[in-house]
Amino acid sequence: MGTAVNVLLAVVAGYLIFKVGFAVLGSLARPMPEPPPPGEMRRVKLTYRCSVCGMELRVQAAVSEDPEPPRHCMDEMELVVPAE
């Protein structure tokens, strides 16, 4: 009789451990952010160069047609190819 009670307690304890574990993992999961509405991002073709180290960056999509220049090496990057 004592063995059946031990088995039953072990099964209940295992079930509770799995239930709590899945609840903790579920609370850590974050949903993916929704994509921006269509048409909000604009296609641009801008190339920037860092005047300090020479790294180049090409911007293909931005919220506005004339976005702020990105920063690199603590300075704003210079526009190399103007918007068409």
PDB file with one MODEL, atoms N, CA, C and O in Angstrom:
MODEL        1
ATOM      1  N   MET A   1       0.820  -1.187   0.000  1.00  0.00           N
ATOM      2  CA  MET A   1       0.000   0.000   0.000  1.00  0.00           C
ATOM      3  C   MET A   1       0.868   1.257   0.000  1.00  0.00           C
ATOM      4  O   MET A   1       0.560   2.233  -0.684  1.00  0.00           O
ATOM      5  N   GLY A   2       1.957   1.225   0.773  1.00  0.00           N
ATOM      6  CA  GLY A   2       2.852   2.381   0.849  1.00  0.00           C
ATOM      7  C   GLY A   2       3.516   2.666  -0.491  1.00  0.00           C
ATOM      8  O   GLY A   2       3.779   3.823  -0.821  1.00  0.00           O
ATOM      9  N   THR A   3       3.789   1.614  -1.267  1.00  0.00           N
ATOM     10  CA  THR A   3       4.424   1.798  -2.572  1.00  0.00           C
ATOM     11  C   THR A   3       3.490   2.494  -3.541  1.00  0.00           C
ATOM     12  O   THR A   3       3.941   3.340  -4.313  1.00  0.00           O
ATOM     13  N   ALA A   4       2.211   2.173  -3.531  1.00  0.00           N
ATOM     14  CA  ALA A   4       1.244   2.807  -4.426  1.00  0.00           C
ATOM     15  C   ALA A   4       1.113   4.293  -4.115  1.00  0.00           C
ATOM     16  O   ALA A   4       0.980   5.109  -5.027  1.00  0.00           O
ATOM     17  N   VAL A   5       1.150   4.649  -2.839  1.00  0.00           N
ATOM     18  CA  VAL A   5       1.054   6.062  -2.453  1.00  0.00           C
ATOM     19  C   VAL A   5       2.303   6.823  -2.915  1.00  0.00           C
ATOM     20  O   VAL A   5       2.208   7.953  -3.394  1.00  0.00           O
ATOM     21  N   ASN A   6       3.454   6.201  -2.768  1.00  0.00           N
ATOM     22  CA  ASN A   6       4.699   6.837  -3.219  1.00  0.00           C
ATOM     23  C   ASN A   6       4.688   7.057  -4.732  1.00  0.00           C
ATOM     24  O   ASN A   6       5.110   8.108  -5.214  1.00  0.00           O
ATOM     25  N   VAL A   7       4.208   6.070  -5.471  1.00  0.00           N
ATOM     26  CA  VAL A   7       4.130   6.195  -6.927  1.00  0.00           C
ATOM     27  C   VAL A   7       3.157   7.303  -7.313  1.00  0.00           C
ATOM     28  O   VAL A   7       3.442   8.105  -8.202  1.00  0.00           O
ATOM     29  N   LEU A   8       2.009   7.344  -6.643  1.00  0.00           N
ATOM     30  CA  LEU A   8       1.017   8.380  -6.931  1.00  0.00           C
ATOM     31  C   LEU A   8       1.576   9.772  -6.614  1.00  0.00           C
ATOM     32  O   LEU A   8       1.368  10.703  -7.391  1.00  0.00           O
ATOM     33  N   LEU A   9       2.273   9.927  -5.499  1.00  0.00           N
ATOM     34  CA  LEU A   9       2.884  11.209  -5.161  1.00  0.00           C
ATOM     35  C   LEU A   9       3.962  11.604  -6.176  1.00  0.00           C
ATOM     36  O   LEU A   9       4.091  12.776  -6.527  1.00  0.00           O
ATOM     37  N   ALA A  10       4.725  10.625  -6.638  1.00  0.00           N
ATOM     38  CA  ALA A  10       5.762  10.908  -7.633  1.00  0.00           C
ATOM     39  C   ALA A  10       5.145  11.369  -8.948  1.00  0.00           C
ATOM     40  O   ALA A  10       5.659  12.290  -9.583  1.00  0.00           O
ATOM     41  N   VAL A  11       4.052  10.740  -9.363  1.00  0.00           N
ATOM     42  CA  VAL A  11       3.380  11.124 -10.607  1.00  0.00           C
ATOM     43  C   VAL A  11       2.804  12.538 -10.485  1.00  0.00           C
ATOM     44  O   VAL A  11       2.943  13.348 -11.401  1.00  0.00           O
ATOM     45  N   VAL A  12       2.159  12.832  -9.353  1.00  0.00           N
ATOM     46  CA  VAL A  12       1.594  14.169  -9.139  1.00  0.00           C
ATOM     47  C   VAL A  12       2.705  15.217  -9.084  1.00  0.00           C
ATOM     48  O   VAL A  12       2.570  16.292  -9.669  1.00  0.00           O
ATOM     49  N   ALA A  13       3.798  14.914  -8.389  1.00  0.00           N
ATOM     50  CA  ALA A  13       4.920  15.855  -8.304  1.00  0.00           C
ATOM     51  C   ALA A  13       5.528  16.093  -9.687  1.00  0.00           C
ATOM     52  O   ALA A  13       5.846  17.233 -10.028  1.00  0.00           O
ATOM     53  N   GLY A  14       5.694  15.043 -10.485  1.00  0.00           N
ATOM     54  CA  GLY A  14       6.222  15.192 -11.845  1.00  0.00           C
ATOM     55  C   GLY A  14       5.317  16.050 -12.704  1.00  0.00           C
ATOM     56  O   GLY A  14       5.783  16.904 -13.458  1.00  0.00           O
ATOM     57  N   TYR A  15       4.003  15.813 -12.583  1.00  0.00           N
ATOM     58  CA  TYR A  15       3.039  16.611 -13.353  1.00  0.00           C
ATOM     59  C   TYR A  15       3.138  18.085 -12.974  1.00  0.00           C
ATOM     60  O   TYR A  15       3.135  18.952 -13.849  1.00  0.00           O
ATOM     61  N   LEU A  16       3.228  18.378 -11.664  1.00  0.00           N
ATOM     62  CA  LEU A  16       3.321  19.765 -11.211  1.00  0.00           C
ATOM     63  C   LEU A  16       4.626  20.425 -11.662  1.00  0.00           C
ATOM     64  O   LEU A  16       4.639  21.601 -12.029  1.00  0.00           O
ATOM     65  N   ILE A  17       5.711  19.670 -11.634  1.00  0.00           N
ATOM     66  CA  ILE A  17       7.002  20.214 -12.084  1.00  0.00           C
ATOM     67  C   ILE A  17       6.935  20.567 -13.567  1.00  0.00           C
ATOM     68  O   ILE A  17       7.387  21.642 -13.962  1.00  0.00           O
ATOM     69  N   PHE A  18       6.383  19.685 -14.392  1.00  0.00           N
ATOM     70  CA  PHE A  18       6.245  19.980 -15.822  1.00  0.00           C
ATOM     71  C   PHE A  18       5.318  21.167 -16.051  1.00  0.00           C
ATOM     72  O   PHE A  18       5.606  22.025 -16.886  1.00  0.00           O
ATOM     73  N   LYS A  19       4.217  21.224 -15.325  1.00  0.00           N
ATOM     74  CA  LYS A  19       3.242  22.310 -15.483  1.00  0.00           C
ATOM     75  C   LYS A  19       3.879  23.657 -15.136  1.00  0.00           C
ATOM     76  O   LYS A  19       3.723  24.627 -15.878  1.00  0.00           O
ATOM     77  N   VAL A  20       4.598  23.721 -14.007  1.00  0.00           N
ATOM     78  CA  VAL A  20       5.260  24.960 -13.598  1.00  0.00           C
ATOM     79  C   VAL A  20       6.374  25.312 -14.581  1.00  0.00           C
ATOM     80  O   VAL A  20       6.549  26.483 -14.917  1.00  0.00           O
ATOM     81  N   GLY A  21       7.126  24.322 -15.044  1.00  0.00           N
ATOM     82  CA  GLY A  21       8.210  24.570 -16.004  1.00  0.00           C
ATOM     83  C   GLY A  21       7.692  25.161 -17.305  1.00  0.00           C
ATOM     84  O   GLY A  21       8.257  26.126 -17.819  1.00  0.00           O
ATOM     85  N   PHE A  22       6.613  24.583 -17.841  1.00  0.00           N
ATOM     86  CA  PHE A  22       6.055  25.116 -19.082  1.00  0.00           C
ATOM     87  C   PHE A  22       5.467  26.507 -18.866  1.00  0.00           C
ATOM     88  O   PHE A  22       5.525  27.339 -19.772  1.00  0.00           O
ATOM     89  N   ALA A  23       4.906  26.779 -17.697  1.00  0.00           N
ATOM     90  CA  ALA A  23       4.369  28.118 -17.403  1.00  0.00           C
ATOM     91  C   ALA A  23       5.496  29.146 -17.356  1.00  0.00           C
ATOM     92  O   ALA A  23       5.337  30.256 -17.863  1.00  0.00           O
ATOM     93  N   VAL A  24       6.631  28.792 -16.754  1.00  0.00           N
ATOM     94  CA  VAL A  24       7.769  29.705 -16.690  1.00  0.00           C
ATOM     95  C   VAL A  24       8.318  29.956 -18.092  1.00  0.00           C
ATOM     96  O   VAL A  24       8.590  31.102 -18.450  1.00  0.00           O
ATOM     97  N   LEU A  25       8.482  28.907 -18.883  1.00  0.00           N
ATOM     98  CA  LEU A  25       8.981  29.088 -20.251  1.00  0.00           C
ATOM     99  C   LEU A  25       8.002  29.899 -21.094  1.00  0.00           C
ATOM    100  O   LEU A  25       8.421  30.716 -21.913  1.00  0.00           O
ATOM    101  N   GLY A  26       6.717  29.682 -20.902  1.00  0.00           N
ATOM    102  CA  GLY A  26       5.717  30.443 -21.643  1.00  0.00           C
ATOM    103  C   GLY A  26       5.723  31.911 -21.280  1.00  0.00           C
ATOM    104  O   GLY A  26       5.463  32.762 -22.131  1.00  0.00           O
ATOM    105  N   SER A  27       6.016  32.222 -20.027  1.00  0.00           N
ATOM    106  CA  SER A  27       6.057  33.626 -19.625  1.00  0.00           C
ATOM    107  C   SER A  27       7.295  34.329 -20.165  1.00  0.00           C
ATOM    108  O   SER A  27       7.290  35.551 -20.317  1.00  0.00           O
ATOM    109  N   LEU A  28       8.353  33.581 -20.455  1.00  0.00           N
ATOM    110  CA  LEU A  28       9.567  34.179 -21.015  1.00  0.00           C
ATOM    111  C   LEU A  28       9.461  34.433 -22.509  1.00  0.00           C
ATOM    112  O   LEU A  28      10.174  35.281 -23.046  1.00  0.00           O
ATOM    113  N   ALA A  29       8.591  33.718 -23.173  1.00  0.00           N
ATOM    114  CA  ALA A  29       8.450  33.874 -24.616  1.00  0.00           C
ATOM    115  C   ALA A  29       7.781  35.208 -24.923  1.00  0.00           C
ATOM    116  O   ALA A  29       6.789  35.574 -24.292  1.00  0.00           O
ATOM    117  N   ARG A  30       8.327  35.925 -25.889  1.00  0.00           N
ATOM    118  CA  ARG A  30       7.753  37.206 -26.297  1.00  0.00           C
ATOM    119  C   ARG A  30       7.290  37.084 -27.742  1.00  0.00           C
ATOM    120  O   ARG A  30       7.990  36.501 -28.569  1.00  0.00           O
ATOM    121  N   PRO A  31       6.141  37.619 -28.045  1.00  0.00           N
ATOM    122  CA  PRO A  31       5.688  37.552 -29.439  1.00  0.00           C
ATOM    123  C   PRO A  31       6.532  38.466 -30.321  1.00  0.00           C
ATOM    124  O   PRO A  31       7.073  39.472 -29.861  1.00  0.00           O
ATOM    125  N   MET A  32       6.632  38.102 -31.586  1.00  0.00           N
ATOM    126  CA  MET A  32       7.364  38.922 -32.546  1.00  0.00           C
ATOM    127  C   MET A  32       6.626  40.237 -32.758  1.00  0.00           C
ATOM    128  O   MET A  32       5.396  40.244 -32.817  1.00  0.00           O
ATOM    129  N   PRO A  33       7.346  41.350 -32.874  1.00  0.00           N
ATOM    130  CA  PRO A  33       6.664  42.614 -33.130  1.00  0.00           C
ATOM    131  C   PRO A  33       6.034  42.604 -34.521  1.00  0.00           C
ATOM    132  O   PRO A  33       6.551  41.979 -35.447  1.00  0.00           O
ATOM    133  N   GLU A  34       4.918  43.302 -34.649  1.00  0.00           N
ATOM    134  CA  GLU A  34       4.241  43.345 -35.937  1.00  0.00           C
ATOM    135  C   GLU A  34       5.067  44.157 -36.930  1.00  0.00           C
ATOM    136  O   GLU A  34       5.690  45.147 -36.547  1.00  0.00           O
ATOM    137  N   PRO A  35       5.080  43.758 -38.188  1.00  0.00           N
ATOM    138  CA  PRO A  35       5.826  44.530 -39.180  1.00  0.00           C
ATOM    139  C   PRO A  35       5.157  45.888 -39.389  1.00  0.00           C
ATOM    140  O   PRO A  35       3.960  46.034 -39.145  1.00  0.00           O
ATOM    141  N   PRO A  36       5.925  46.881 -39.838  1.00  0.00           N
ATOM    142  CA  PRO A  36       5.316  48.188 -40.070  1.00  0.00           C
ATOM    143  C   PRO A  36       4.270  48.102 -41.175  1.00  0.00           C
ATOM    144  O   PRO A  36       4.352  47.234 -42.044  1.00  0.00           O
ATOM    145  N   PRO A  37       3.293  48.994 -41.144  1.00  0.00           N
ATOM    146  CA  PRO A  37       2.264  48.959 -42.185  1.00  0.00           C
ATOM    147  C   PRO A  37       2.888  49.143 -43.565  1.00  0.00           C
ATOM    148  O   PRO A  37       3.890  49.844 -43.704  1.00  0.00           O
ATOM    149  N   PRO A  38       2.298  48.513 -44.595  1.00  0.00           N
ATOM    150  CA  PRO A  38       2.873  48.646 -45.939  1.00  0.00           C
ATOM    151  C   PRO A  38       2.869  50.110 -46.380  1.00  0.00           C
ATOM    152  O   PRO A  38       1.918  50.850 -46.127  1.00  0.00           O
ATOM    153  N   GLY A  39       3.937  50.499 -47.033  1.00  0.00           N
ATOM    154  CA  GLY A  39       4.047  51.858 -47.532  1.00  0.00           C
ATOM    155  C   GLY A  39       4.691  52.807 -46.543  1.00  0.00           C
ATOM    156  O   GLY A  39       4.990  53.947 -46.900  1.00  0.00           O
ATOM    157  N   GLU A  40       4.917  52.372 -45.300  1.00  0.00           N
ATOM    158  CA  GLU A  40       5.515  53.262 -44.313  1.00  0.00           C
ATOM    159  C   GLU A  40       7.014  53.395 -44.553  1.00  0.00           C
ATOM    160  O   GLU A  40       7.564  54.492 -44.446  1.00  0.00           O
ATOM    161  N   MET A  41       7.673  52.300 -44.872  1.00  0.00           N
ATOM    162  CA  MET A  41       9.101  52.362 -45.197  1.00  0.00           C
ATOM    163  C   MET A  41       9.244  52.763 -46.659  1.00  0.00           C
ATOM    164  O   MET A  41       8.516  52.274 -47.523  1.00  0.00           O
ATOM    165  N   ARG A  42      10.182  53.650 -46.923  1.00  0.00           N
ATOM    166  CA  ARG A  42      10.407  54.113 -48.295  1.00  0.00           C
ATOM    167  C   ARG A  42      11.729  53.559 -48.810  1.00  0.00           C
ATOM    168  O   ARG A  42      12.696  53.396 -48.066  1.00  0.00           O
ATOM    169  N   ARG A  43      11.737  53.281 -50.087  1.00  0.00           N
ATOM    170  CA  ARG A  43      12.982  52.829 -50.712  1.00  0.00           C
ATOM    171  C   ARG A  43      13.861  54.047 -50.974  1.00  0.00           C
ATOM    172  O   ARG A  43      13.437  55.020 -51.597  1.00  0.00           O
ATOM    173  N   VAL A  44      15.094  53.969 -50.482  1.00  0.00           N
ATOM    174  CA  VAL A  44      16.076  55.014 -50.743  1.00  0.00           C
ATOM    175  C   VAL A  44      17.361  54.338 -51.183  1.00  0.00           C
ATOM    176  O   VAL A  44      17.557  53.144 -50.952  1.00  0.00           O
ATOM    177  N   LYS A  45      18.216  55.089 -51.806  1.00  0.00           N
ATOM    178  CA  LYS A  45      19.500  54.545 -52.252  1.00  0.00           C
ATOM    179  C   LYS A  45      20.571  55.559 -51.867  1.00  0.00           C
ATOM    180  O   LYS A  45      20.958  56.413 -52.664  1.00  0.00           O
ATOM    181  N   LEU A  46      21.039  55.442 -50.624  1.00  0.00           N
ATOM    182  CA  LEU A  46      22.014  56.376 -50.085  1.00  0.00           C
ATOM    183  C   LEU A  46      23.252  55.619 -49.637  1.00  0.00           C
ATOM    184  O   LEU A  46      23.155  54.523 -49.086  1.00  0.00           O
ATOM    185  N   THR A  47      24.415  56.209 -49.877  1.00  0.00           N
ATOM    186  CA  THR A  47      25.664  55.617 -49.418  1.00  0.00           C
ATOM    187  C   THR A  47      26.369  56.637 -48.537  1.00  0.00           C
ATOM    188  O   THR A  47      26.547  57.794 -48.917  1.00  0.00           O
ATOM    189  N   TYR A  48      26.764  56.186 -47.356  1.00  0.00           N
ATOM    190  CA  TYR A  48      27.458  57.046 -46.398  1.00  0.00           C
ATOM    191  C   TYR A  48      28.863  56.509 -46.171  1.00  0.00           C
ATOM    192  O   TYR A  48      29.105  55.307 -46.286  1.00  0.00           O
ATOM    193  N   ARG A  49      29.809  57.430 -45.839  1.00  0.00           N
ATOM    194  CA  ARG A  49      31.188  57.030 -45.543  1.00  0.00           C
ATOM    195  C   ARG A  49      31.610  57.705 -44.246  1.00  0.00           C
ATOM    196  O   ARG A  49      31.333  58.885 -44.029  1.00  0.00           O
ATOM    197  N   CYS A  50      32.279  56.952 -43.393  1.00  0.00           N
ATOM    198  CA  CYS A  50      32.819  57.491 -42.145  1.00  0.00           C
ATOM    199  C   CYS A  50      34.115  58.230 -42.476  1.00  0.00           C
ATOM    200  O   CYS A  50      35.023  57.660 -43.081  1.00  0.00           O
ATOM    201  N   SER A  51      34.197  59.502 -42.079  1.00  0.00           N
ATOM    202  CA  SER A  51      35.387  60.294 -42.393  1.00  0.00           C
ATOM    203  C   SER A  51      36.580  59.902 -41.532  1.00  0.00           C
ATOM    204  O   SER A  51      37.714  60.246 -41.865  1.00  0.00           O
ATOM    205  N   VAL A  52      36.348  59.187 -40.427  1.00  0.00           N
ATOM    206  CA  VAL A  52      37.443  58.812 -39.531  1.00  0.00           C
ATOM    207  C   VAL A  52      38.113  57.518 -39.993  1.00  0.00           C
ATOM    208  O   VAL A  52      39.333  57.466 -40.141  1.00  0.00           O
ATOM    209  N   CYS A  53      37.304  56.465 -40.220  1.00  0.00           N
ATOM    210  CA  CYS A  53      37.902  55.157 -40.528  1.00  0.00           C
ATOM    211  C   CYS A  53      37.658  54.705 -41.966  1.00  0.00           C
ATOM    212  O   CYS A  53      38.290  53.750 -42.420  1.00  0.00           O
ATOM    213  N   GLY A  54      36.759  55.366 -42.692  1.00  0.00           N
ATOM    214  CA  GLY A  54      36.526  55.018 -44.094  1.00  0.00           C
ATOM    215  C   GLY A  54      35.483  53.946 -44.323  1.00  0.00           C
ATOM    216  O   GLY A  54      35.287  53.526 -45.463  1.00  0.00           O
ATOM    217  N   MET A  55      34.806  53.488 -43.282  1.00  0.00           N
ATOM    218  CA  MET A  55      33.766  52.475 -43.466  1.00  0.00           C
ATOM    219  C   MET A  55      32.610  53.061 -44.267  1.00  0.00           C
ATOM    220  O   MET A  55      32.208  54.202 -44.042  1.00  0.00           O
ATOM    221  N   GLU A  56      32.079  52.279 -45.201  1.00  0.00           N
ATOM    222  CA  GLU A  56      30.950  52.722 -46.014  1.00  0.00           C
ATOM    223  C   GLU A  56      29.701  51.928 -45.642  1.00  0.00           C
ATOM    224  O   GLU A  56      29.776  50.760 -45.261  1.00  0.00           O
ATOM    225  N   LEU A  57      28.546  52.594 -45.764  1.00  0.00           N
ATOM    226  CA  LEU A  57      27.268  52.003 -45.400  1.00  0.00           C
ATOM    227  C   LEU A  57      26.248  52.407 -46.457  1.00  0.00           C
ATOM    228  O   LEU A  57      26.176  53.574 -46.840  1.00  0.00           O
ATOM    229  N   ARG A  58      25.466  51.450 -46.925  1.00  0.00           N
ATOM    230  CA  ARG A  58      24.421  51.745 -47.904  1.00  0.00           C
ATOM    231  C   ARG A  58      23.065  51.576 -47.239  1.00  0.00           C
ATOM    232  O   ARG A  58      22.781  50.530 -46.656  1.00  0.00           O
ATOM    233  N   VAL A  59      22.228  52.602 -47.323  1.00  0.00           N
ATOM    234  CA  VAL A  59      20.888  52.583 -46.765  1.00  0.00           C
ATOM    235  C   VAL A  59      19.922  52.340 -47.911  1.00  0.00           C
ATOM    236  O   VAL A  59      19.927  53.079 -48.896  1.00  0.00           O
ATOM    237  N   GLN A  60      19.082  51.300 -47.789  1.00  0.00           N
ATOM    238  CA  GLN A  60      18.149  50.957 -48.856  1.00  0.00           C
ATOM    239  C   GLN A  60      16.713  51.251 -48.499  1.00  0.00           C
ATOM    240  O   GLN A  60      15.883  51.389 -49.398  1.00  0.00           O
ATOM    241  N   ALA A  61      16.381  51.355 -47.211  1.00  0.00           N
ATOM    242  CA  ALA A  61      15.013  51.643 -46.792  1.00  0.00           C
ATOM    243  C   ALA A  61      15.064  52.546 -45.567  1.00  0.00           C
ATOM    244  O   ALA A  61      15.872  52.347 -44.659  1.00  0.00           O
ATOM    245  N   ALA A  62      14.177  53.549 -45.564  1.00  0.00           N
ATOM    246  CA  ALA A  62      14.121  54.481 -44.446  1.00  0.00           C
ATOM    247  C   ALA A  62      12.697  54.973 -44.294  1.00  0.00           C
ATOM    248  O   ALA A  62      11.880  54.836 -45.204  1.00  0.00           O
ATOM    249  N   VAL A  63      12.405  55.544 -43.144  1.00  0.00           N
ATOM    250  CA  VAL A  63      11.057  56.040 -42.885  1.00  0.00           C
ATOM    251  C   VAL A  63      10.792  57.298 -43.710  1.00  0.00           C
ATOM    252  O   VAL A  63       9.669  57.508 -44.170  1.00  0.00           O
ATOM    253  N   SER A  64      11.811  58.135 -43.903  1.00  0.00           N
ATOM    254  CA  SER A  64      11.639  59.341 -44.714  1.00  0.00           C
ATOM    255  C   SER A  64      12.585  59.276 -45.907  1.00  0.00           C
ATOM    256  O   SER A  64      13.495  58.448 -45.947  1.00  0.00           O
ATOM    257  N   GLU A  65      12.358  60.156 -46.878  1.00  0.00           N
ATOM    258  CA  GLU A  65      13.228  60.158 -48.061  1.00  0.00           C
ATOM    259  C   GLU A  65      14.582  60.782 -47.762  1.00  0.00           C
ATOM    260  O   GLU A  65      15.550  60.532 -48.481  1.00  0.00           O
ATOM    261  N   ASP A  66      14.661  61.589 -46.712  1.00  0.00           N
ATOM    262  CA  ASP A  66      15.914  62.230 -46.326  1.00  0.00           C
ATOM    263  C   ASP A  66      16.205  61.902 -44.861  1.00  0.00           C
ATOM    264  O   ASP A  66      16.006  62.749 -43.991  1.00  0.00           O
ATOM    265  N   PRO A  67      16.682  60.661 -44.573  1.00  0.00           N
ATOM    266  CA  PRO A  67      16.904  60.264 -43.174  1.00  0.00           C
ATOM    267  C   PRO A  67      18.141  60.945 -42.599  1.00  0.00           C
ATOM    268  O   PRO A  67      19.000  61.442 -43.327  1.00  0.00           O
ATOM    269  N   GLU A  68      18.205  60.952 -41.260  1.00  0.00           N
ATOM    270  CA  GLU A  68      19.397  61.482 -40.596  1.00  0.00           C
ATOM    271  C   GLU A  68      20.591  60.591 -40.922  1.00  0.00           C
ATOM    272  O   GLU A  68      20.439  59.374 -41.037  1.00  0.00           O
ATOM    273  N   PRO A  69      21.769  61.175 -41.071  1.00  0.00           N
ATOM    274  CA  PRO A  69      22.942  60.332 -41.346  1.00  0.00           C
ATOM    275  C   PRO A  69      23.275  59.466 -40.147  1.00  0.00           C
ATOM    276  O   PRO A  69      23.153  59.919 -39.008  1.00  0.00           O
ATOM    277  N   PRO A  70      23.692  58.231 -40.378  1.00  0.00           N
ATOM    278  CA  PRO A  70      24.075  57.358 -39.259  1.00  0.00           C
ATOM    279  C   PRO A  70      25.368  57.856 -38.616  1.00  0.00           C
ATOM    280  O   PRO A  70      26.108  58.651 -39.196  1.00  0.00           O
ATOM    281  N   ARG A  71      25.616  57.368 -37.404  1.00  0.00           N
ATOM    282  CA  ARG A  71      26.832  57.754 -36.676  1.00  0.00           C
ATOM    283  C   ARG A  71      27.785  56.565 -36.622  1.00  0.00           C
ATOM    284  O   ARG A  71      27.375  55.420 -36.437  1.00  0.00           O
ATOM    285  N   HIS A  72      29.072  56.875 -36.791  1.00  0.00           N
ATOM    286  CA  HIS A  72      30.115  55.856 -36.694  1.00  0.00           C
ATOM    287  C   HIS A  72      31.362  56.548 -36.179  1.00  0.00           C
ATOM    288  O   HIS A  72      31.638  57.679 -36.579  1.00  0.00           O
ATOM    289  N   CYS A  73      32.108  55.919 -35.324  1.00  0.00           N
ATOM    290  CA  CYS A  73      33.299  56.515 -34.700  1.00  0.00           C
ATOM    291  C   CYS A  73      32.939  57.830 -34.014  1.00  0.00           C
ATOM    292  O   CYS A  73      33.727  58.776 -34.016  1.00  0.00           O
ATOM    293  N   MET A  74      31.739  57.883 -33.426  1.00  0.00           N
ATOM    294  CA  MET A  74      31.251  59.040 -32.673  1.00  0.00           C
ATOM    295  C   MET A  74      31.031  60.284 -33.537  1.00  0.00           C
ATOM    296  O   MET A  74      30.860  61.374 -32.992  1.00  0.00           O
ATOM    297  N   ASP A  75      31.031  60.154 -34.856  1.00  0.00           N
ATOM    298  CA  ASP A  75      30.761  61.267 -35.773  1.00  0.00           C
ATOM    299  C   ASP A  75      29.674  60.858 -36.752  1.00  0.00           C
ATOM    300  O   ASP A  75      29.458  59.672 -37.001  1.00  0.00           O
ATOM    301  N   GLU A  76      28.985  61.868 -37.311  1.00  0.00           N
ATOM    302  CA  GLU A  76      28.007  61.568 -38.355  1.00  0.00           C
ATOM    303  C   GLU A  76      28.749  61.188 -39.625  1.00  0.00           C
ATOM    304  O   GLU A  76      29.798  61.752 -39.934  1.00  0.00           O
ATOM    305  N   MET A  77      28.199  60.232 -40.355  1.00  0.00           N
ATOM    306  CA  MET A  77      28.813  59.800 -41.600  1.00  0.00           C
ATOM    307  C   MET A  77      28.461  60.790 -42.708  1.00  0.00           C
ATOM    308  O   MET A  77      27.430  61.459 -42.648  1.00  0.00           O
ATOM    309  N   GLU A  78      29.326  60.879 -43.719  1.00  0.00           N
ATOM    310  CA  GLU A  78      29.123  61.807 -44.829  1.00  0.00           C
ATOM    311  C   GLU A  78      28.416  61.105 -45.976  1.00  0.00           C
ATOM    312  O   GLU A  78      28.706  59.947 -46.275  1.00  0.00           O
ATOM    313  N   LEU A  79      27.493  61.803 -46.615  1.00  0.00           N
ATOM    314  CA  LEU A  79      26.758  61.254 -47.751  1.00  0.00           C
ATOM    315  C   LEU A  79      27.677  61.216 -48.952  1.00  0.00           C
ATOM    316  O   LEU A  79      28.266  62.233 -49.319  1.00  0.00           O
ATOM    317  N   VAL A  80      27.808  60.029 -49.581  1.00  0.00           N
ATOM    318  CA  VAL A  80      28.673  59.867 -50.739  1.00  0.00           C
ATOM    319  C   VAL A  80      27.863  59.939 -52.022  1.00  0.00           C
ATOM    320  O   VAL A  80      28.215  60.681 -52.939  1.00  0.00           O
ATOM    321  N   VAL A  81      26.785  59.179 -52.094  1.00  0.00           N
ATOM    322  CA  VAL A  81      25.926  59.161 -53.271  1.00  0.00           C
ATOM    323  C   VAL A  81      24.612  59.826 -52.887  1.00  0.00           C
ATOM    324  O   VAL A  81      23.879  59.290 -52.056  1.00  0.00           O
ATOM    325  N   PRO A  82      24.297  60.979 -53.468  1.00  0.00           N
ATOM    326  CA  PRO A  82      23.044  61.651 -53.099  1.00  0.00           C
ATOM    327  C   PRO A  82      21.818  60.871 -53.570  1.00  0.00           C
ATOM    328  O   PRO A  82      21.910  60.008 -54.442  1.00  0.00           O
ATOM    329  N   ALA A  83      20.677  61.191 -52.979  1.00  0.00           N
ATOM    330  CA  ALA A  83      19.425  60.542 -53.358  1.00  0.00           C
ATOM    331  C   ALA A  83      19.113  60.861 -54.805  1.00  0.00           C
ATOM    332  O   ALA A  83      19.349  61.972 -55.279  1.00  0.00           O
ATOM    333  N   GLU A  84      18.579  59.870 -55.496  1.00  0.00           N
ATOM    334  CA  GLU A  84      18.246  60.061 -56.919  1.00  0.00           C
ATOM    335  C   GLU A  84      16.832  60.522 -57.071  1.00  0.00           C
ATOM    336  O   GLU A  84      16.370  60.736 -58.191  1.00  0.00           O
TER     337      GLU A  84
ENDMDL
END
